[in-house]
Amino acid sequence: MYKKVIPLLFLLFLLTAYSLPQSTDTLATKEELSEVKGAMEGMNETMLEMKTTVDALKKIKVSGYLQAQYQVADSPGVSSYAGGNFPTNVKSRYSVRRGRIKVNYDNDLTQYVIQIDVTQSGVGIKDAYLSIMEPWMRTASLTAGIFDRPFGFEISYSSSNRESPERSRLFQTLFPGERELGAKLELNSAEGLFSYINFKGGFFNGVLNTANENNRHKDFIGRLGFQLPFQEENLAIDGGFSLYSGKVTNNSKYLYSIDANSSTKQYIVDSLSSNYLGHIGRTYYGGDIQIYYDIPPIGGAALRGEYITGEQPGTSSSNVFYNPSSANTPVYKRKFNGWYLMYIQNIGLKNQLILKYDVLDPNSDVEGNDLGKTGTNLTVADIKFSTLGIGWVYHWDSNVKFVLYYDLVMNEKVNSSASGSLAPYRDDIKDNVFTLRVQYKF
């Protein structure tokens, strides 16, 4: 009987204990557990918010570089393509050549980019564009805003990576500022056919750098490129063919060109009233090649070259990219050609030796002896220039590099009877420039 009673008593005890009021300590423990649970849930929500923020920040890349330099010219006040003209009576100078800050928000298929340049001359916009890639093959992308003109190699090769301090006189003349306002389509891929062939081209305002449009036409700029890797031979060959096709507006009725039918090379003028607000062609044809070869005992070597020819509208005193900003400025049509050849030799992991030779003939219809003759109307803008650059680059670490570079500039000698602004060019003018630069990049 006891065996039956004891289990019944134990069961009654449990039921009684469960039904009695709970102690204060037990209630406090439950409240504490509830608070802990709430805190944990709040922490989880905070962590999710933080993760969202961190994921967004991971898409933002901030980069930049600063180039501080000291330069010495052969003579005061020279015109120079080694970082700009020297002021009157100035022979040496310190300057911040470039001070760039770039922000890139990369959301996989879309990008937002803005870059500014801060120097002693002020603050300016360098890049401001968006890019959208199609999601299916990831081969085609559309870019719109302010960005590099898609022509040749040297324009898009960053100034922070370029071994010579400046781009060649040829590119500074045809494409001052490198950037333009417009839109382009780019075809490129890491696999398949487009890994060896690429295209980028679009339509632009066709005015100076980031200036506003001032005519009724858009200019086409494009490049068809190729890549040929020869990995077993430690060799790679890249290159491309470029086209610039555009028009400028003549704000006067005067149009000057070289008389091809005369034995005397001189400008003749067409002054028909229909020339006013007429459209003058600006056309460039270009080809570029880059050869990379690894020399095991020494280091990597690169040979780069470009050639451009075409027709460049300008003014009487300038062969630079024409921008019809003022009225009654006659247009001068010039056929031109130019090229550069550059050799870079790495020595170990820190040193690079550079040789660069570039030529610009802004008026290929005339020779040096034609300039300065009476009645030809030829000016300094028609003189041919060539530049030999010799340099050394030392990479201090992954952020800092030093550049020593000497530009030996040679001008075409004009006719011995030349006077006025052409007179100094009867001999080679003293316009060589030495540059010592230090760059910090992050």
TORZA-436768 format. One record per residue: x, y, z of N, C-alpha, C in turn; residue in one letter. Coordinates in pm, whole numbers, padded with zeros to 5 digits, always signed. Atoms other than C-alpha are relative to their C-alpha. Layout:
BEGIN
XYZXYZXYZa ...
This chain:
BEGIN
+00082-00120+00000+00000+00000+00000+00085+00125+00000m -00089-00117-00004+00286+00239+00084+00057+00031-00136y -00055-00021+00133+00420+00183-00262-00095+00081-00087k +00095-00077+00078+00097+00333-00404-00018+00140+00056k +00025-00128-00064+00065+00622-00155+00112+00098-00025v -00116-00089+00013+00419+00762-00187+00002+00071-00135i +00004-00073+00129+00399+00839-00563-00112+00102-00006p +00111-00094+00002+00061+01004-00508+00033+00125+00080l -00040-00114-00081+00199+01225-00230+00101+00088-00074l -00104-00076+00074+00499+01325-00449-00062+00084-00112f +00069-00071+00108+00271+01422-00738-00079+00117+00058l +00075-00107-00064+00049+01627-00499+00092+00114+00039l -00097-00102-00041+00359+01810-00369+00042+00088-00119f -00041-00077+00118+00465+01910-00720-00110+00093-00047l +00112-00083+00043+00119+02037-00810-00020+00118+00094l +00016-00107-00099+00102+02241-00490+00108+00105-00016t -00112-00095+00015+00445+02395-00542-00017+00086-00123a +00017-00075+00124+00363+02499-00895-00110+00104+00011y +00116-00089-00011+00029+02660-00791+00020+00110+00101s -00023-00104-00100+00173+02866-00499+00055+00125-00065l -00057-00125+00054+00262+03234-00560+00151-00006-00004p -00145+00005+00015+00620+03279-00693+00064+00109+00084q -00072-00095-00085+00878+03458-00483+00042+00122-00080s -00047-00125+00062+01003+03813-00556+00127-00021-00080t -00126+00026+00070+01345+03679-00653-00023-00064-00136d +00028+00068+00126+01197+03458-00919-00054+00099-00103t +00054-00100+00090+00999+03748-01067+00109+00093-00050l -00109-00089+00040+01309+03969-01069+00088-00067-00104a -00084+00073+00095+01504+03703-01252-00064+00000-00138t +00069+00000+00130+01241+03684-01526+00006+00138-00066k -00009-00135+00057+01242+04062-01567+00138+00029-00055e -00137-00020+00047+01619+04065-01595+00024-00074-00131e -00016+00077+00122+01607+03791-01856-00069+00069-00117l +00073-00070+00105+01347+03990-02051+00079+00122-00048s -00081-00116+00037+01569+04300-02038+00120-00041-00084e -00117+00049+00077+01870+04101-02158-00042-00037-00141v +00049+00039+00131+01665+03957-02440-00026+00122-00088k +00026-00123+00075+01549+04306-02542+00128+00068-00044g -00128-00062+00034+01904+04437-02529+00068-00073-00115a -00061+00079+00107+02026+04152-02747-00067+00027-00133m +00071-00028+00124+01755+04216-03002+00036+00140-00052e -00040-00135+00041+01843+04588-03003+00141+00002-00057g -00137+00008+00050+02210+04504-03046+00004-00061-00139m +00006+00061+00133+02126+04281-03342-00045+00101-00105n +00047-00103+00093+01933+04566-03503+00110+00102-00028e -00111-00095+00018+02228+04801-03442+00107-00058-00089t -00102+00065+00082+02469+04549-03592-00043-00007-00146m +00048+00002+00137+02248+04515-03899+00012+00138-00065l -00014-00135+00052+02242+04894-03938+00147+00031-00029e -00143-00023+00020+02621+04907-03896+00050-00075-00123m -00043+00079+00116+02666+04631-04154-00042+00068-00130k +00047-00071+00119+02454+04826-04402+00090+00120-00029t -00089-00115+00016+02670+05134-04341+00137-00042-00048t -00133+00048+00039+02996+04939-04367+00000-00049-00145v +00009+00048+00137+02881+04771-04688-00002+00118-00098d +00003-00119+00087+02808+05115-04836+00137+00066-00005a -00132-00063-00004+03144+05253-04722+00103-00080-00079l -00094+00084+00075+03324+04957-04878-00006+00029-00150k +00014-00032+00141+03194+05076-05215+00069+00132-00036k -00064-00130+00024+03366+05414-05173+00151-00015+00006i -00147+00001+00003+03729+05441-05277+00049+00143-00016k -00061-00133+00004+03921+05759-05203+00148-00015-00033v -00141+00006+00039+04254+05805-05379+00046+00139-00040s -00052-00130+00039+04482+06087-05476+00150-00001-00008g -00145-00017+00003+04831+06213-05533+00034+00148-00007y -00048-00137+00002+05033+06529-05497+00141+00002-00058l -00130-00014+00064+05328+06637-05713+00055+00139+00031q -00070-00124-00031+05557+06904-05569+00131+00000-00078a -00117+00001+00086+05840+07017-05794+00074+00134+00000q -00086-00116+00020+06127+07256-05856+00052-00006-00142y -00041-00003+00139+06213+07367-06209+00095+00117-00027q -00094-00103+00045+06495+07562-06374-00001+00001-00152v -00001-00017+00146+06477+07699-06730+00132+00064-00043a -00123-00058+00053+06762+07805-06956-00001+00152+00005d +00009-00146+00002+06633+08162-06968-00134+00041+00061s +00124-00045-00064+06364+08372-06794-00116+00014-00099p +00122-00027+00075+06006+08386-06918-00021-00084-00124g +00013+00081+00122+06027+08101-07169-00138-00064-00008v +00121+00079+00023+05722+07937-07323+00039-00147+00013s -00041+00137-00030+05724+07577-07206-00120-00094+00008s +00098+00107-00014+05528+07254-07227+00038-00093+00115y -00041+00077-00117+05704+07127-06913-00069+00054+00125a +00075-00048-00116+05428+07239-06679-00047+00142-00012g +00050-00136+00020+05333+07573-06832+00110+00102-00019g -00097-00105+00028+05503+07894-06937+00055+00061+00129n -00061-00070-00112+05745+08068-06702-00040+00148-00006f +00033-00142+00000+05635+08417-06596+00121+00085-00041p -00106-00093+00040+05833+08715-06721+00101+00018+00112t -00112-00017-00092+06173+08744-06553+00018-00116+00097n -00012+00116-00088+06126+08405-06384+00075-00111-00073v -00081+00106+00058+06387+08138-06450-00011-00130+00078k +00017+00119-00084+06327+07898-06160-00126+00017+00084s +00126-00010-00074+06015+07812-05964-00028-00128+00077r +00063+00110-00072+05854+07589-05703-00148-00001-00036y +00144+00006+00029+05504+07464-05773-00056-00134+00044s +00075+00124-00014+05243+07206-05693-00060-00027-00136v +00044+00024+00137+05199+07061-06038-00139-00060-00003r +00134+00061-00009+04903+06843-05946-00026-00037+00145r +00044+00042-00132+04710+06788-05624-00139-00057-00012g +00126+00064+00036+04438+06538-05696-00064-00076+00117r +00082+00083-00089+04162+06393-05479-00112-00060-00084i +00099+00070+00083+03939+06130-05641-00087-00088+00089k +00097+00083-00071+03625+05970-05502-00075-00084-00102v +00066+00094+00091+03485+05660-05672-00096-00086+00081n +00101+00086-00062+03160+05500-05559-00032-00111-00100y +00014+00114+00090+03157+05153-05717-00108-00093+00052d +00114+00084-00039+02824+04974-05697-00013-00118-00097n -00010+00114+00091+02933+04681-05918-00031+00040-00144d +00036-00032+00138+02741+04769-06235-00005+00150-00028l +00005-00145+00020+02738+05144-06179+00113+00065+00080t -00106-00074-00068+03003+05397-06082-00029+00149-00005q +00004-00145-00007+03011+05757-05973+00141+00046+00032y -00139-00044-00018+03345+05940-06001+00006+00153-00003v -00029-00143+00003+03452+06291-05912+00144+00019+00045i -00139-00027-00032+03808+06423-05906+00025+00151-00012q -00035-00141+00004+03935+06770-05822+00151+00015+00005i -00142-00029+00004+04276+06928-05866+00025+00128+00081d -00028-00113-00089+04415+07159-05595+00147+00038-00015v -00136-00050+00015+04725+07366-05677+00007+00145+00048t -00014-00140-00040+04865+07712-05602-00082+00093-00088q +00080-00083+00091+04657+07837-05896-00149-00006+00032s +00141+00011-00036+04326+07729-05739-00049-00143-00003g +00066+00131-00001+04080+07440-05744-00079-00016-00129v +00070+00025+00125+03947+07283-06061-00055-00142-00007g +00058+00133+00022+03732+06990-06172+00080-00073-00107i -00068+00082+00100+03918+06711-06349-00095-00107-00055k +00096+00103+00043+03659+06431-06359-00131+00019+00074d +00133+00001-00061+03287+06425-06295-00089-00081-00094a +00074+00084+00094+03110+06131-06456-00065-00118+00070y +00063+00124-00044+02887+05830-06411+00021-00106-00108l -00018+00110+00094+02929+05489-06571-00096-00112+00034s +00098+00107-00017+02671+05215-06622+00038-00117-00090i -00035+00121+00076+02756+04857-06729-00123-00089-00014m +00112+00093+00018+02505+04615-06880+00027-00127+00082e -00018+00109-00096+02444+04318-06643+00012-00139-00060p +00009+00133+00057+02421+04031-06890+00137-00058-00035w -00133+00048+00039+02768+03997-07042+00113+00082+00063m -00097-00090-00061+02941+04281-06857+00110+00039-00099r -00093-00034+00108+03101+04385-07184-00014+00145-00043t +00026-00135+00047+02939+04718-07270-00031+00092+00117a +00028-00098-00104+02933+05031-07058-00020+00137-00064s +00028-00136+00045+02807+05386-07101+00053+00097+00106l -00055-00100-00090+02991+05684-06949-00044+00138-00048t +00045-00134+00035+02863+06042-06937+00051+00099+00103a -00050-00103-00089+03006+06362-06792+00131+00059-00050g -00133-00052+00033+03361+06502-06784+00101-00110+00025i -00097+00108-00013+03632+06244-06851+00100+00009-00115f -00105-00002+00101+03938+06168-07065-00056-00022-00140d +00038+00026+00138+03896+06195-07440+00054-00137-00042r -00043+00136+00036+03912+05838-07580+00081-00001-00130p -00086-00007+00118+04200+05900-07823+00141-00038+00039f -00139+00037-00023+04536+05724-07829+00025-00059+00137g -00044+00061-00126+04733+05603-07529+00033+00104+00107f -00058-00089-00099+04898+05900-07361-00105+00081+00076e +00103-00078-00068+04577+06087-07279-00049-00071+00126i +00062+00072-00111+04429+05818-07056+00101-00062+00096s -00102+00051-00091+04762+05713-06902+00021+00100+00112y +00006-00092-00112+04744+05866-06556+00132+00073+00023s -00119-00079-00031+04985+06146-06467+00073-00050+00123s -00067+00057-00118+05057+05962-06141+00086-00120-00036s -00077+00117+00044+05189+05660-06334+00098+00033-00111n -00085-00033+00115+05345+05831-06635+00143+00029+00044r -00140-00012-00039+05724+05817-06625+00055+00141-00029e -00041-00137+00029+05781+06156-06794-00091+00095+00075s +00083-00092-00079+05659+06459-06596-00126+00048-00071p +00113-00055+00074+05430+06581-06874-00027-00081-00127e +00031+00058+00130+05254+06458-07184+00076+00075-00109r -00077-00059+00109+05419+06532-07518-00065+00130-00048s +00051-00125+00058+05383+06870-07688-00115-00027-00096r +00104+00038+00094+05171+06695-07951-00135-00010+00068l +00129+00020-00066+04899+06592-07706-00044+00124+00076f +00039-00123-00069+04909+06914-07507-00057+00102-00098q +00050-00092+00102+04847+07102-07833-00137-00042-00052t +00126+00049+00057+04570+06883-07972-00108-00021+00105l +00097+00035-00103+04403+06788-07642+00034+00068+00133f -00033-00068-00126+04472+07055-07377-00098-00037+00110p +00085+00036-00112+04344+06948-07038-00045-00145+00000g +00032+00144+00017+04286+06589-07165-00150-00031+00007e +00140+00035-00020+03919+06592-07052-00092+00075-00095r +00105-00063+00081+03598+06679-07236-00136-00035+00058e +00139+00027-00037+03225+06697-07179-00067-00081-00110l +00067+00080+00100+03037+06420-07352-00046-00133+00054g +00043+00135-00036+02925+06058-07353+00069-00098-00092a -00069+00100+00081+03099+05743-07472-00053-00140+00031k +00029+00142-00014+03031+05373-07525+00132-00075+00000l -00124+00078-00008+03300+05125-07425-00033-00149-00003e +00015+00144+00010+03326+04758-07522+00131-00065+00042l -00120+00064-00054+03569+04551-07321-00043-00118+00086n +00034+00118-00076+03575+04213-07153+00127-00071+00043s -00115+00078-00048+03807+03988-06953+00008-00135-00070a +00002+00129+00067+03709+03686-07164-00048+00016-00144e +00048+00003+00137+03641+03599-07525+00070+00099-00091g -00058-00086+00103+03702+03818-07829+00037+00137+00054l -00024-00135-00049+03678+04145-07639+00110+00008+00104f -00118-00006-00084+03968+04046-07419+00123+00035-00083s -00111-00035+00090+04192+04104-07724-00030+00126-00081y +00040-00118+00075+03994+04379-07896-00093+00084+00088i +00085-00088-00079+03837+04680-07729-00032+00126-00080n +00043-00122+00069+03653+04990-07841-00053+00099+00102f +00063-00107-00077+03570+05322-07683-00014+00121-00091k +00026-00113+00088+03412+05612-07861-00130+00068+00037g +00122-00072-00032+03152+05882-07824+00000+00140-00060g +00020-00135+00053+03037+06235-07896+00021+00102+00113f -00041-00098-00098+03165+06546-07720-00031+00141-00050f +00025-00139+00038+03113+06923-07714+00098+00050-00104n -00100-00044+00096+03437+06974-07902+00053+00139+00027g -00055-00130-00039+03551+07281-07708+00111-00025+00101v -00113+00014-00090+03837+07348-07469-00038-00066+00131l +00006+00065-00130+03859+07106-07178-00143-00018+00050n +00134+00017-00059+03543+07144-06965-00091+00119-00031t +00079-00119+00035+03401+07453-07139-00138-00040-00052a +00136+00023+00050+03035+07485-07236-00002-00002-00152n +00016+00009+00144+02921+07408-07588-00022+00140-00059e +00018-00131+00063+02938+07701-07831-00031-00009-00149n +00044+00009+00138+02826+07562-08166-00107-00108-00013n +00112+00093+00022+02565+07337-08325+00045-00143-00027r -00051+00131+00038+02791+07036-08374+00062-00073+00119h -00070+00086-00096+02921+06747-08168+00115-00069-00074k -00118+00064+00058+03264+06594-08227+00006-00146+00041d -00017+00142-00031+03324+06220-08251+00147-00028+00032f -00134+00044-00037+03629+06075-08073-00009-00149+00033i +00005+00142-00026+03705+05704-08074+00132-00070-00023g -00121+00081+00014+03972+05437-08048-00038-00148-00004r +00012+00145+00009+03978+05072-08158+00135-00059+00039l -00126+00049-00054+04241+04892-07955+00013-00151-00006g -00027+00145-00001+04403+04549-07941+00106-00031+00105f -00100+00049-00095+04608+04343-07695+00046-00137-00047q -00058+00126+00046+04844+04062-07798+00101-00049+00104l -00094+00051-00100+04998+03871-07505+00080-00119-00053p -00088+00112+00033+05295+03643-07566+00073-00039+00129f -00049+00025-00135+05345+03508-07217+00126-00086+00003q -00118+00087-00001+05598+03239-07302+00126+00076-00038e -00115-00080+00042+05823+03502-07460+00021+00122+00090e -00007-00116-00090+05774+03750-07170-00026+00130-00077n +00025-00113+00091+05628+03987-07431-00149+00029-00007l +00138-00041+00022+05307+04185-07468+00000+00121-00094a +00011-00111+00096+05201+04417-07751-00143+00052+00004i +00129-00068+00002+04915+04664-07719+00005+00111-00104d +00002-00110+00096+04802+04927-07965-00142+00039-00035g +00132-00043+00040+04517+05101-08134+00002+00102-00112g +00019-00099+00107+04382+05327-08407-00110+00096+00045f +00090-00100-00054+04208+05652-08322-00046+00098-00108s +00056-00098+00092+03988+05905-08498-00066+00113+00078l +00072-00118-00049+03879+06258-08413-00064+00065-00121y +00072-00062+00110+03613+06398-08644-00096+00104+00055s +00084-00105-00053+03464+06736-08564+00002+00124-00087g +00007-00127+00071+03393+07091-08674+00008+00114+00099k +00001-00122-00079+03451+07442-08545-00072+00107-00080v +00073-00108+00064+03258+07759-08620+00093+00119-00022t -00078-00119+00033+03427+08050-08796-00081+00123+00039n +00071-00119-00046+03329+08371-08618+00034+00124-00082n -00026-00111+00092+03453+08584-08906-00023-00051-00142s +00013+00044+00139+03432+08577-09286+00135-00035-00062k -00135+00024+00053+03809+08521-09318+00046-00141+00034y -00052+00135-00015+03953+08175-09374+00134-00008-00072l -00135+00004+00055+04328+08137-09424+00046-00144-00018y -00060+00132+00024+04504+07836-09577+00124+00019-00087s -00122-00007+00078+04837+07761-09745-00032-00020-00148i +00020+00010+00145+04841+07816-10121+00084-00115-00054d -00071+00118+00047+04930+07474-10254+00049+00013-00143a -00036-00015+00142+04963+07600-10613+00113+00100-00022n -00105-00101+00012+05230+07859-10542+00134-00057+00046s -00133+00044-00039+05604+07800-10524+00040+00064+00133s -00024-00065-00129+05609+08043-10231-00107-00045+00098t +00096+00051-00099+05452+07882-09928-00050+00117+00085k +00055-00114-00070+05222+08149-09793-00149-00022+00024q +00143+00004-00027+04877+08198-09646-00074+00088-00101y +00091-00080+00081+04602+08312-09877-00134+00002+00072i +00124-00018-00074+04266+08435-09756-00121-00016-00090v +00132+00009+00062+03914+08343-09857-00092+00087+00086d +00078-00096-00078+03690+08632-09752-00146+00007-00044s +00141+00002+00039+03351+08527-09886-00088+00019+00124l +00090-00026-00112+03065+08645-09668-00062-00129+00054s +00057+00129-00044+02938+08285-09657+00089-00072+00101s -00090+00061-00098+03242+08195-09443-00042+00031+00143n +00042-00038-00135+03087+08376-09148-00096-00104+00057y +00074+00108-00068+02950+08113-08907+00004-00130-00080l -00019+00126+00072+03068+07849-09152+00073-00101+00087g -00054+00109-00080+03201+07515-09031+00129-00052-00063h -00132+00043+00044+03568+07421-09057+00031-00134+00064i -00026+00134-00051+03673+07059-09021+00122-00007+00091g -00112+00036-00086+03895+06936-08739+00007-00152+00001r -00009+00144+00017+04016+06585-08817+00140-00049+00037t -00127+00063-00038+04288+06372-08654-00008-00150-00028y -00015+00145+00014+04404+06022-08748+00122-00042+00082y -00110+00039-00087+04619+05842-08494+00019-00150+00010g -00034+00139-00026+04796+05514-08430+00098-00005+00117g -00089+00012-00116+04967+05398-08110+00036-00146+00023d -00046+00134-00030+05166+05096-07997+00081+00003+00129i -00077+00017-00123+05309+04977-07664+00054-00142+00003q -00067+00131-00004+05559+04692-07642+00064-00016+00137i -00053+00026-00133+05643+04540-07304+00079-00131-00004y -00086+00118+00002+05929+04296-07256+00076-00008+00132y -00069+00021-00127+06080+04147-06942+00140-00054-00028d -00139+00044+00014+06459+04125-06942+00044-00054+00136i -00020+00060-00134+06526+03880-06653+00118+00055+00079p -00111-00048-00083+06874+04001-06549-00015+00145+00046p +00007-00143-00028+06771+04369-06549-00136+00039+00056i +00135-00038-00040+06395+04420-06531-00087+00024-00121g +00095-00024+00108+06093+04510-06737+00038+00120-00084g -00026-00109+00092+06124+04733-07042-00127+00028-00079a +00117-00039+00079+05862+04927-07239+00042+00096-00109a -00020-00091+00113+05866+05094-07578-00137+00046-00047l +00130-00054+00037+05576+05325-07659+00016+00106-00109r -00004-00100+00105+05499+05535-07960-00138+00032-00052g +00126-00043+00062+05218+05733-08125+00031+00094-00116e -00009-00090+00115+05172+05912-08455-00139+00053-00030y +00128-00064+00030+04896+06161-08537+00019+00097-00116i -00001-00097+00110+04823+06354-08854-00143+00046-00025t +00134-00048+00028+04532+06561-08978-00003+00148-00030g +00020-00141+00027+04393+06910-09011-00046+00070+00127e +00026-00070-00125+04392+07157-08722-00034+00146-00027q +00032-00143+00010+04204+07488-08732+00056+00074+00121p -00055-00080-00107+04363+07763-08527-00011+00147-00032g -00004-00143+00027+04439+08133-08522+00137+00035-00057t -00128-00044+00056+04723+08338-08666+00116-00029+00094s -00109+00011-00096+04926+08316-08346-00002-00128+00081s +00013+00120-00083+04813+07981-08206-00041-00121-00083s +00038+00126+00064+04800+07621-08329-00068-00094+00098n +00064+00081-00103+04636+07497-08008-00147-00022-00037v +00141+00035+00016+04292+07333-08009-00087+00125-00003f +00072-00126+00026+04066+07607-08149-00132+00006+00075y +00124-00022-00073+03787+07746-07933-00055+00137-00039n +00048-00130+00053+03583+08018-08111-00077+00079+00104p +00066-00069-00110+03510+08222-07800-00023+00147-00027s +00017-00143+00026+03543+08570-07949-00035+00022-00148s +00044-00029+00136+03390+08729-08258+00115+00057-00083a -00096-00057+00096+03585+08832-08569+00141-00054+00018n -00130+00065-00009+03868+08584-08508+00015-00091-00121t -00015+00083+00119+03978+08448-08847+00057-00138+00032p -00048+00137-00017+04045+08075-08876+00115-00025-00096v -00114+00043+00081+04380+07945-09002+00000-00153-00005y +00000+00145+00017+04372+07594-09146+00144-00048-00020k -00135+00056+00010+04690+07390-09096-00007-00152-00007r -00022+00144+00000+04783+07037-09195+00119-00027+00092k -00104+00024-00100+04993+06887-08917+00035-00148+00006f -00033+00136-00040+05172+06573-08808+00092+00005+00121n -00083+00005-00119+05346+06470-08490+00010-00142+00052g -00020+00134-00055+05478+06170-08303+00091+00006+00122w -00098+00015-00107+05667+06052-07999+00040-00146+00011y -00053+00134-00025+05877+05750-07908+00063+00005+00138l -00044-00002-00139+05948+05661-07547+00049-00139+00042m -00055+00126-00049+06168+05392-07390+00019+00009+00151y -00012+00007-00145+06148+05293-07024+00069-00131+00036i -00072+00120-00043+06392+05051-06862+00000-00005+00153q -00005+00023-00143+06333+04920-06511+00135-00061+00037n -00123+00058-00053+06648+04849-06312-00029-00041+00144i +00043+00046-00131+06557+04633-06017-00144+00039+00025g +00138-00030-00039+06241+04719-05825-00023+00147+00028l +00015-00138-00043+06309+05086-05753+00038+00104-00105k -00054-00099+00093+06480+05253-06050-00055-00018-00142n +00041-00001+00140+06364+05349-06399+00078+00107-00075q -00064-00096+00089+06555+05516-06681-00093+00028-00116l +00095-00041+00103+06359+05713-06943+00069+00078-00110i -00037-00079+00117+06431+05835-07294-00127+00026-00081l +00121-00035+00074+06161+06021-07484+00033+00105-00106k -00021-00096+00108+06164+06200-07818-00134+00027-00065y +00128-00032+00063+05863+06387-07951+00017+00115-00098d -00006-00098+00108+05804+06599-08260-00141+00049-00030v +00125-00058+00047+05524+06837-08357+00030+00097-00113l -00007-00092+00113+05508+06997-08701-00141+00053-00022d +00137-00051+00005+05199+07222-08678-00046+00042-00139p +00034-00038+00137+05217+07317-09046+00093-00077-00094n -00087+00088+00080+05353+07035-09260+00014+00047-00145s -00010-00053+00136+05304+07239-09580+00119+00095-00017d -00108-00098+00010+05593+07474-09497+00127-00053+00065v -00130+00033-00057+05962+07447-09413+00051+00120+00080e -00054-00106-00083+06172+07648-09174+00042+00122-00079g -00049-00112+00080+06319+07861-09452-00114+00087-00054n +00115-00079+00045+05966+07973-09552-00042+00102+00105d +00045-00087-00109+05904+08129-09213+00089+00124+00008l -00074-00125-00008+06005+08493-09199+00011+00073-00132g -00002-00068+00129+05981+08569-09569-00114+00102-00008k +00098-00106+00012+05794+08887-09655-00125-00048-00074t +00126+00029+00066+05426+08840-09739-00055-00139+00023g +00050+00136-00020+05393+08478-09624-00105-00008+00110t +00092-00002-00115+05197+08569-09306+00020-00118+00094n -00030+00109-00091+05361+08272-09133+00047+00055+00134l -00030-00049-00134+05405+08305-08757+00068-00109+00083t -00059+00096-00094+05552+08132-08452-00085-00127+00009v +00090+00115-00007+05247+07902-08460+00027-00103-00110a -00030+00091+00110+05390+07742-08778+00137-00067+00015d -00135+00053-00021+05731+07646-08632-00007-00144+00051i -00012+00140-00042+05823+07279-08592+00090-00009+00123k -00078+00020-00123+05949+07167-08249+00025-00150+00022f -00029+00136-00045+06118+06851-08125+00061+00008+00139s -00046+00001-00139+06200+06757-07766+00060-00135+00034t -00064+00121-00052+06445+06504-07624-00008+00006+00151l +00012+00006-00145+06362+06404-07269+00084-00113+00056g -00085+00099-00067+06606+06222-07041-00034+00003+00148i +00044-00001-00139+06496+06111-06697+00036-00123+00079g -00021+00110-00096+06538+05893-06392-00110+00007+00104w +00105+00009-00101+06263+05775-06156+00048-00095+00109v -00036+00085-00115+06334+05640-05807-00122-00016+00088y +00116+00031-00083+06055+05467-05615+00048-00021+00144h -00044+00004-00139+06120+05542-05247-00071-00113+00075w +00080+00110-00053+05838+05312-05136-00126-00009-00085d +00121+00021+00080+05489+05215-05252-00080+00129-00018s +00073-00126+00009+05366+05573-05202+00079+00114-00064n -00082-00115+00036+05658+05803-05284+00096-00035-00114v -00102+00014+00104+05866+05846-05598+00060+00137-00031k -00073-00119+00041+06127+06100-05710+00026-00007-00150f -00022-00007+00144+06167+06216-06070+00100+00111-00030v -00093-00098+00055+06466+06390-06229-00014-00006-00151l +00029+00002+00144+06398+06496-06587+00051+00127-00065y -00052-00115+00075+06557+06721-06847-00060+00001-00139y +00059-00019+00132+06371+06853-07152+00095+00084-00086d -00086-00070+00095+06604+06945-07437-00085+00034-00121l +00097-00044+00101+06382+07151-07670+00074+00063-00118v -00064-00051+00122+06484+07221-08031-00107+00052-00096m +00095-00057+00094+06300+07453-08268+00059+00002-00141n -00037-00016+00140+06304+07465-08646+00055+00141-00021e -00060-00132+00023+06532+07751-08757-00068+00068-00118k +00075-00074+00102+06346+08017-08957+00096+00074-00093v -00079-00074+00099+06463+08231-09248+00087+00107+00068n -00096-00094-00060+06766+08449-09173-00048+00145-00006s +00053-00137+00010+06566+08760-09274-00120+00023+00091s +00118-00011-00086+06292+08693-09019+00016+00114+00100a +00000-00111-00095+06198+08984-08793-00117-00016+00095s +00112+00002-00093+05958+09061-08512+00004-00121+00091g +00009+00114-00093+05838+08766-08306+00073-00123-00051s -00071+00115+00056+06008+08522-08546+00152+00012+00012l -00145-00024+00000+06355+08678-08512+00076-00090+00097a -00077+00086-00092+06461+08481-08200+00018-00143-00050p -00004+00139+00047+06395+08156-08388+00093-00019-00120y -00103+00020+00102+06670+08219-08642+00107-00095+00053r -00085+00099-00066+06868+08012-08393-00086-00080+00098d +00073+00078-00101+06767+07753-08137-00010+00082+00127d +00017-00082-00120+06616+07947-07848+00032-00082+00125i -00037+00066-00124+06719+07868-07492-00125-00023+00083k +00124+00030-00072+06409+07699-07357+00000-00141+00059d -00009+00130-00067+06537+07375-07203-00043+00016+00146n +00052-00005-00137+06387+07287-06862+00043-00124+00077v -00032+00110-00092+06513+07075-06571-00108-00007+00107f +00107+00019-00098+06250+06926-06336+00044-00101+00106t -00017+00091-00113+06294+06774-05991-00133-00009+00070l +00135+00018-00053+05969+06627-05862-00003-00110+00103r +00033+00106-00095+05850+06431-05563-00151-00019+00000v +00144+00032+00005+05513+06256-05571-00038-00092+00114q +00060+00089-00100+05303+06106-05295-00135-00045-00052y +00124+00058+00053+05024+05872-05403-00058-00098+00099k +00067+00096-00090+04766+05685-05197-00125-00054-00066f 
